[in-house]
């Protein structure tokens, strides 16, 4: 196939090359995501006739000139992208596509795992699957009673608000599974966030803390959560919630989900609205908990990060549990604090 078409690895630092890809994708009602790490083009006599990209495990922006569809170019682009992924040590892949295009990728070995009509569908292939993930989590929570409630948290960092939400769920339910967002796209690293949550609820015998992995609030299911691009949030939020309801909750015996009110983030509000709409349709109850306040101020991780920038340790101490406070004072957090002080990230 490459004998008939010329392959080109796109220089993503070239505004001209990126703009060409962006314009090509626009003809398919696709947008070019600036965070992609690798893009290839196919040309025929100099004309751009196909393109594909990836970021992490997610293959995206795949399009082929309609006049050449059916000639196997999509399979060729996917093969090339996955070979490059393999060279980078990756063996599992996701694809976002329109629901109407799912059959094209199923014919190439991908399996659909969720869709949010009419916006998007998510497929996967390679080593590992959502089923494998659920089996692993099921083993780690086997000691819990079977009527389970879920909480999904990022905890960037772990605050008194997070702790109060988990404690209330623990008091009101037989068993609680706390999923900690696993992506390394927050200012506090996953290992530290996970450790702080486990320490902060260690006294709650009916609570298990587990990694959210690739299938909840991840770059595959809900990348907008990390970029705060509200324009793309609805489709991705609904996809994430559908995947949770149909694959994860059903597999792990989850009958309810607790969430905190969100007075600040439009993207998180969109996510909450998606849960309120979708989860009851799958017989999953949802409970919205009012945010905890400290001296009249709503406790939030973003407020704690802002306080860190200003070295407001009196304010920080009022908003975080003792284990988080001691961590912030420790040598282990020095690099994180320095990064926060010089960061303009909202996450």
Buried (B, 14 or more C-beta within 10 A) or exposed (E): BEEEBBBBEBEBEEEEBBEBBBEBBEEBEBEBBEEBEBBBBBBBEEEBBBBBBBBBBBBBBBBBBEEBEEBEBBBBBBBBBBEBBEEEEBEBBBBBBBBEBBEBBBEBEBBBBBBBEEBBBBBBBBEBBBEEBBEEBEEEBEEBEEEBBBBBBBBBBBBBBBBBBBBBBBEEBEBBBBBBBBBEBBBBBBEBBBBBBBBBBEEBEBBBBBBBBBBBBBBBBBBBBBBBEEEBBBBBBBBBBBBBBBBBBBBBBBBBBBBBBBEEBEBBBBBBBBBEEBBEEBEBEBBEBEBBEBEEEBBBBEBBBBBBEEEBEEBBBBBBBEBBBBBBBEEBBEEBBEBBEEEEEEB
